Amino acid sequence: MSLPDATRSDRVYPLLQNLDLENLTFATLQGVGETLSIEEMSEDEMRRLVLINLCRLTTKGEWNGLLTAGAAAEYNVEPTSQSNTAYAYPYMYNVATAPPWGSNTVQAGSVTTDMEMWPFISPNTGDISKMYLSVNATVVNTVSMAIYSDEDGIPKTLLGYGDFDLSVGTGTISQTSFSTTISLTRGTQYWYAMKSSSANQPNMQKLQSYNCCTLGIADTLNMTSTGKYMSINSEVAYSDSLPAEITISQATVGNYSERVMFCLEF
């Protein structure tokens, strides 16, 4: 049945008649509608265009072209992809320094043996193949570098971890063996965590505290040692097990808990 009081379609239906809603793209629909003049004589064709787009959006479950002006007009900031082959040199991805949470000033120092957690945005979709840490001074401690999912801006579910023996030497150390396959999605926020197994504090390369991004939550406007909140302290002690889920009601926000230098490959 035609739209009420509508004239015969001379443009919208003839141009789209061989397509179905599953395969109709916004770009195609946009091309049909761009040359319609905004005047009374085009009213029926514009009603048909809106009707078809609503049906398309309902079928696909996506809303480009209705809630936005279309994907082509959007401004989008993307993380730089990690690759061993795309560039002239095989680069790792430093989640500690990468935007929006990172900075480029590094220092050395101790890290609390409570499990601290820092957010990062994944640069790739795929499985983590290698992890890297930078050790400043050896200590007798094996740390688990864990990846947690994010839910509404807080760490949630353990996705997997790799263990690092901090007594073997200084400099860059790596791990390719993990508790399970750790799969990430590009552009999605996750959390990385350092879980100690000893009371000996790790001595690591990490971001300089005065140039490190905060999480944006604080209990004071005074940016001192009680105001620079850069991590979530899970309050999981070195003697505790690595938790499968983070109980955020037991967590605090870490003071001067700089982001530990931590790199990934996919």
KARA-V139741 format. One record per pair of residues at least 6 apart in sequence whose ideal C-beta (glycine too) atoms are under 6 Angstrom apart, sorted by the first residue. I is the first residue (numbers start at 0). J is the second residue. Records with the same first field share a line. If there is no record, write none. Layout:
I: J + J
This chain:
2: 46
5: 43
6: 43
8: 47
10: 44
11: 31 + 44 + 47 + 48
14: 31
20: 54 + 55 + 58
23: 55
25: 63 + 64 + 69
28: 52
32: 48
35: 41 + 44
56: 62 + 65
63: 69 + 70
78: 120 + 122
80: 122 + 123
81: 92 + 122 + 123 + 265
83: 89
91: 131 + 262 + 264
92: 122 + 263
93: 262
94: 119 + 261
95: 101 + 206 + 258 + 260 + 261
96: 103
100: 118 + 212
102: 206 + 210 + 211
104: 207 + 210
105: 204
106: 207
107: 135 + 204
109: 200 + 202
110: 201 + 203
112: 195 + 200 + 237
113: 232
114: 192 + 194 + 233 + 235
115: 193 + 230 + 232 + 253 + 256
116: 154 + 190 + 192 + 230 + 231 + 233
117: 191 + 230 + 258
118: 188 + 190
120: 188
121: 183 + 185 + 187 + 189
123: 185 + 265
124: 184 + 185
125: 265
126: 180 + 182
127: 181 + 263
128: 264 + 265
129: 173 + 175 + 264
130: 144 + 161 + 174
131: 171 + 173 + 262
132: 163 + 172
133: 171 + 204 + 260
134: 165 + 169 + 172
135: 202 + 203 + 204
136: 202
137: 166
138: 165 + 199 + 202
139: 166 + 199
140: 165 + 195 + 197 + 199 + 201
141: 162 + 164 + 196
142: 163 + 193 + 195 + 201
143: 160 + 162 + 194 + 241
144: 161
145: 160 + 192 + 194
146: 158 + 159 + 181 + 189 + 191
147: 154 + 157 + 190
148: 155 + 156 + 158
149: 188 + 189
153: 247
154: 190 + 245
155: 245
156: 244
157: 243
158: 181
159: 177 + 178 + 179 + 181
160: 178
161: 174 + 177
163: 172 + 174
165: 201
191: 261
193: 259
194: 241
195: 237
196: 237
197: 237
198: 237
203: 259
204: 260
205: 257 + 259 + 260
206: 257 + 258
208: 255 + 257
211: 229 + 257
213: 228 + 229
214: 228
217: 226 + 228
219: 225 + 226
224: 254 + 255
227: 255
228: 252
229: 256
230: 253 + 256
231: 250
232: 251 + 253
233: 245 + 250
234: 249 + 250
235: 242
